[in-house]
Amino acid sequence: MINQRIDTRAIGLDVGLKFMSWLTGAENLHYGLWTGLEVNAANLGAAQAAYTDKLFKLLPPAPARILDIGGGAGEPARKLIDLGYDVDIVVPSEFLATRCRENAPAARVHLMKFEDFETADRFDVCLFSESFQYIAVDQSLPKANTLLRKGGVIVIADCFRSENFVREDLNHKVGGGHALHLFQDAVPRHGFVVTSEEDITAAVAPSVDLEQQLFNVIGFATTRIDAELQAKKPKTRWFIARAFGLFSSERRRVRLDQRLNHKTRNADAFCYNNRYLMLILERA
């Protein structure tokens, strides 16, 4: 029997999608744009809609053909098709691919990693909306180059690591993405030039605070249950704690405690360690 690695990234995306659908009524997985909005769960849907509107302004007019790379559950694709665009979606998760087909039935959905995607078709836009960070730069840029029509562009909206990021510091595990300076070096090396760049880090950062509030609620519930077990079922609590210690490293336990019971992952830390950019790349 082949020992297959568990795809925790795909699981996280699937679970996150279910939660976002319950919270906002829409299957969006991306950050929100919080300019002019109070930061609370009630406004998350509006913040995500504002983000999408801003992203779409980077696209050429319809009916351009768009390759939506890592297209989530198909919500952006559905909106693009309603605006008159022709859309293909590439997603690595079977669950997300199913949601894409249901949410955007007019889109062509390809269940695979972008690195494995092959087609004779060519596109006006290769769109990476919070998916660019999951693919090595030296794979994503040359791959996209082969898929673009003459005059086609790459549109990226994603996090990048700033020069402040220190990988060994647990407090800095906020956001994600490629090191910005390495990305900037790679762009001309692969035959592209940045023709539009906007830093929206501060506008999306409140999403991190909102996410942390959710994890703190989970942490409170966990602590409350632990205290009840300690007081009334100490043996049961000892066995649970023992099993948890056996199957998790000290580093993971420290990180989990930070995630659930502290607020080191916050908007300020995000702004310090990351740059969230919206970019257009054209062939040089």
Phi, psi and omega in degrees: 000132181283130178276101183268141180284136178289130182272086182293330179295314179295320178298315180300319179296317182295315180294317178300322179296316179300317181294316181296323178297319178293320186283317189248345183083001178228149185264066177254140181245002188264172177297163172256158175256111194262009180304120178080004181244141173289137185276099174204167184298328182296333183261003183299317180299317179294322179294320179291324177295322178295322176299313181298317179300318180293319179298317184295337178292345178276350187272151173292165183297153172294150010261062177295153178262128188240134170258107181270105187268118186071052192282021177060228181260011176091003179299311178299320180298319178300316179294321179296317180295321177298333179274357177103007179276159176254122193233133165248145179237136172243119178225146183270351185254131179297322178297314179294322178299319177297316178295322177299316181295327180280320182281329182227070185298340180277351179276153172268122186251129181243114182273095180182169172286150178301324180299334182263357186286128178226136178199154174275349180287156177232153191235153175280332182219132163259112187256121174246100177254096183061030174240347184297325184293342184269359182236136179302136183302320182286359170253317186292314184293309179294327178296313178299323181301322181286343185260354183271142169288169173300129183084001180287161184228159169257129175247125181236131170229107188193169175278148170227149177284131177276178179291347181278343188293132176239113188297327185282346183271115183298331181292347185261008182279065180237140180071219181171195174109175178284154173299129187299319183292328178289322176297315181298325176290326185285330185304304179291331180297330180258016170086023180241165173222142178279118181256349176208133179213128176226130178268113180245026184307307184297328183286331181262344186304325179303339176301327180293319177298319181295318178297318181295325177300320177297313181294327177293326175296317177297319178298319178298316180297318180296315179296320180296317179294319180299318180295322179293318177295318180300322183280325190243336179225064186299325180292316178299318180296321180297316180296319179296314180296321179296314180296319179298320179293326181289327187256011176218143180282163178299322179299316179294323179294320178296316180295320179294320178298317177299319184294319187269330192239000181232180181229037178288334174272097184217177184299321180296316178295322178299313181295327181289321189262348187227161166233124177259115187242146166248123191228149167239129177245131175241157176295137180293000000 
